[in-house]
């Protein structure tokens, strides 16, 4: 049974258009590329991306998502249409790709090369996308999901596209250049966002930063846990 879109926030033609553009940028596809992948008329796609004539329909969403999956971007129809559930996920077999591309082998990394593996994964991620933001978590504001020492990366969104990152965990860049991993919320002032820690017991002095202008906001797409140091016997 189809959802009643009138009962879901973010289901307007304009909201669907913003999410559609975000997915296309995430897959690093031009409009023409997406149309070629999905056998979509480019005029139709442009109409969907500007919210014209009711915006993206359900059948169109299914067609778009099938095309994006070929680029490793996986997303539910419910999120694209109604902003319900988890956002998009980037699926890349990093271990195999790194082994094949960099080392010319499919053999797994040895245990004493775990840090090297993480670095190579990040380099591969950066080679696949433009405008990558990367960060080693330095505070407890986003625990238990992101712990101090974890590695995170994502694709930066700028200017108007920052609005598509509202509600997501993002690597945010403030106007002074500082990077913070925080959950992004809509600000009360035009063009502003608010940043929140999800850890209710955080030691951060400012668990909430309200109404600030962001230079960029990058939803977390790649996350690796802090490497545990093994004790030598």
PLY file of the C-alpha trace (Angstrom):
ply
format ascii 1.0
element vertex 233
property float x
property float y
property float z
element edge 232
property int vertex1
property int vertex2
end_header
0.00 0.00 0.00
1.37 3.42 -0.93
2.10 5.96 1.77
-0.02 9.04 2.14
2.61 11.69 1.38
0.51 14.46 2.91
1.16 12.96 6.35
4.95 13.00 6.11
7.22 15.97 6.59
9.69 16.55 3.79
7.44 15.00 1.15
6.81 18.18 -0.83
7.98 18.28 -4.49
10.74 20.70 -3.47
11.96 18.45 -0.63
12.00 15.41 -2.91
13.91 17.48 -5.48
16.60 18.37 -2.91
17.04 14.72 -1.90
17.17 13.62 -5.53
19.95 16.13 -6.30
21.82 15.06 -3.19
21.72 11.42 -4.30
22.92 12.31 -7.80
25.81 14.34 -6.39
26.63 11.51 -4.00
26.94 9.15 -6.96
29.13 11.77 -8.71
26.82 11.74 -11.75
25.84 14.54 -14.08
22.21 14.76 -15.14
23.15 13.20 -18.48
24.99 10.34 -16.74
22.00 9.54 -14.53
19.68 9.66 -17.51
21.94 7.27 -19.42
22.14 4.87 -16.45
18.43 4.95 -15.77
17.04 5.44 -19.30
15.37 8.64 -18.15
14.48 11.60 -20.36
16.68 14.53 -19.32
13.78 17.01 -19.47
11.86 14.75 -17.13
14.79 14.58 -14.71
15.19 18.36 -14.72
11.50 18.68 -13.89
11.91 16.31 -10.96
14.96 18.22 -9.68
13.10 21.53 -9.64
9.86 20.10 -8.27
7.85 20.89 -11.42
4.35 19.43 -12.00
4.15 17.66 -8.64
7.78 16.59 -8.60
9.30 13.14 -8.50
6.67 10.34 -8.69
6.97 6.93 -7.07
7.71 5.13 -10.33
10.36 7.71 -11.16
11.95 7.27 -7.72
12.19 3.52 -8.24
13.84 4.08 -11.62
16.34 6.58 -10.20
17.28 4.33 -7.28
17.85 1.36 -9.57
20.24 3.49 -11.63
22.08 4.86 -8.58
22.59 1.37 -7.20
24.92 0.73 -10.16
27.20 3.39 -8.66
27.05 1.90 -5.17
24.55 4.40 -3.74
21.80 2.54 -1.93
18.67 4.26 -0.66
15.09 3.34 0.18
12.13 4.64 -1.78
10.58 5.77 1.51
13.52 8.07 2.27
13.66 9.56 -1.20
9.90 10.14 -1.40
8.99 10.92 2.21
12.28 11.32 4.17
11.29 8.34 6.29
13.97 6.02 7.68
17.72 6.06 7.17
19.37 8.14 4.49
21.50 6.87 1.61
24.41 4.49 2.06
27.53 4.16 -0.05
28.41 0.51 -0.67
31.99 -0.05 -1.73
33.93 -3.26 -1.22
36.94 -1.38 0.08
38.95 -4.39 1.15
38.79 -6.07 -2.24
39.15 -2.83 -4.20
42.20 -1.74 -2.22
43.81 -5.16 -2.55
43.15 -5.39 -6.29
43.91 -1.79 -7.23
46.87 -0.99 -4.98
48.50 -4.30 -4.16
47.45 -6.37 -7.16
46.23 -9.18 -4.97
43.06 -10.38 -3.29
44.86 -11.61 -0.17
43.64 -10.00 3.05
45.78 -7.58 5.02
47.75 -8.97 7.94
46.71 -7.94 11.44
49.74 -5.67 11.88
48.65 -3.61 8.86
45.23 -2.56 10.12
46.15 1.12 10.21
47.52 0.92 6.68
44.28 -0.67 5.55
42.21 2.18 6.99
44.43 4.74 5.30
44.20 2.95 1.96
40.42 2.74 2.29
40.23 6.47 2.91
42.50 7.18 -0.07
40.26 5.04 -2.25
37.18 6.86 -0.99
38.84 10.20 -1.78
39.78 9.02 -5.27
36.15 8.18 -6.00
34.56 11.44 -4.86
35.28 15.13 -5.08
35.19 17.50 -2.09
35.74 14.87 0.57
35.75 15.88 4.25
37.68 13.62 6.61
38.04 13.68 10.37
39.39 11.74 13.32
36.84 12.12 16.12
38.32 14.06 19.02
35.42 14.36 21.48
32.62 12.29 23.01
29.78 14.41 21.64
28.55 11.76 19.21
28.95 8.64 21.34
27.96 5.84 21.32
27.83 5.85 17.51
31.12 7.66 16.96
33.84 7.21 19.57
36.97 9.25 20.17
39.63 8.15 17.69
37.18 6.86 15.07
37.77 7.77 11.44
34.93 9.36 9.44
34.59 10.82 5.96
31.86 12.18 3.72
31.17 14.32 0.67
30.84 18.05 1.31
27.66 19.93 0.50
27.86 23.69 0.00
25.54 26.70 0.06
21.90 25.77 -0.64
22.74 22.04 -0.68
23.66 22.22 3.02
19.90 22.13 3.67
19.86 18.51 2.40
22.05 17.48 5.34
19.56 18.54 8.03
18.80 15.63 10.35
22.03 13.80 9.48
25.31 13.21 11.28
27.81 15.38 9.44
31.38 16.61 9.37
30.64 20.31 9.51
33.00 23.16 8.77
32.45 26.44 10.58
33.31 29.81 9.13
36.54 29.88 11.17
37.60 26.62 9.51
36.96 24.40 12.55
35.62 20.90 11.82
33.00 19.32 14.08
31.18 16.01 13.86
27.62 16.85 14.88
23.97 16.20 14.03
22.69 19.04 11.88
19.35 20.71 12.53
17.57 23.56 10.80
18.35 26.93 12.36
15.77 29.51 13.37
17.45 32.13 11.19
17.53 32.14 7.41
20.64 30.45 6.05
21.69 29.13 9.45
21.95 25.66 10.96
22.19 24.35 14.51
24.59 21.61 15.61
23.86 19.08 18.36
25.69 16.38 20.25
23.73 13.14 20.49
25.48 12.07 23.68
23.35 13.36 26.54
26.28 12.93 28.95
28.91 14.58 26.75
31.78 16.43 28.37
31.60 19.11 25.67
31.00 22.62 27.03
28.64 23.42 24.15
26.50 20.35 23.36
24.35 22.61 21.15
25.47 25.42 18.86
22.52 27.36 17.53
22.06 29.44 14.38
25.48 29.38 12.77
26.53 29.63 9.14
28.35 26.58 7.83
30.97 26.64 5.10
30.18 23.01 4.29
28.39 19.99 5.71
29.34 16.41 4.81
27.03 13.55 5.86
29.09 10.64 7.18
29.36 7.93 4.52
32.53 6.16 5.65
33.22 5.20 9.26
35.94 3.06 10.78
36.39 2.33 14.46
39.45 3.41 16.41
42.21 0.88 15.95
42.92 -1.13 19.08
46.55 -1.40 20.02
47.46 -5.05 20.58
49.87 -5.75 23.37
53.08 -7.52 22.47
53.74 -10.64 24.41
0 1
1 2
2 3
3 4
4 5
5 6
6 7
7 8
8 9
9 10
10 11
11 12
12 13
13 14
14 15
15 16
16 17
17 18
18 19
19 20
20 21
21 22
22 23
23 24
24 25
25 26
26 27
27 28
28 29
29 30
30 31
31 32
32 33
33 34
34 35
35 36
36 37
37 38
38 39
39 40
40 41
41 42
42 43
43 44
44 45
45 46
46 47
47 48
48 49
49 50
50 51
51 52
52 53
53 54
54 55
55 56
56 57
57 58
58 59
59 60
60 61
61 62
62 63
63 64
64 65
65 66
66 67
67 68
68 69
69 70
70 71
71 72
72 73
73 74
74 75
75 76
76 77
77 78
78 79
79 80
80 81
81 82
82 83
83 84
84 85
85 86
86 87
87 88
88 89
89 90
90 91
91 92
92 93
93 94
94 95
95 96
96 97
97 98
98 99
99 100
100 101
101 102
102 103
103 104
104 105
105 106
106 107
107 108
108 109
109 110
110 111
111 112
112 113
113 114
114 115
115 116
116 117
117 118
118 119
119 120
120 121
121 122
122 123
123 124
124 125
125 126
126 127
127 128
128 129
129 130
130 131
131 132
132 133
133 134
134 135
135 136
136 137
137 138
138 139
139 140
140 141
141 142
142 143
143 144
144 145
145 146
146 147
147 148
148 149
149 150
150 151
151 152
152 153
153 154
154 155
155 156
156 157
157 158
158 159
159 160
160 161
161 162
162 163
163 164
164 165
165 166
166 167
167 168
168 169
169 170
170 171
171 172
172 173
173 174
174 175
175 176
176 177
177 178
178 179
179 180
180 181
181 182
182 183
183 184
184 185
185 186
186 187
187 188
188 189
189 190
190 191
191 192
192 193
193 194
194 195
195 196
196 197
197 198
198 199
199 200
200 201
201 202
202 203
203 204
204 205
205 206
206 207
207 208
208 209
209 210
210 211
211 212
212 213
213 214
214 215
215 216
216 217
217 218
218 219
219 220
220 221
221 222
222 223
223 224
224 225
225 226
226 227
227 228
228 229
229 230
230 231
231 232
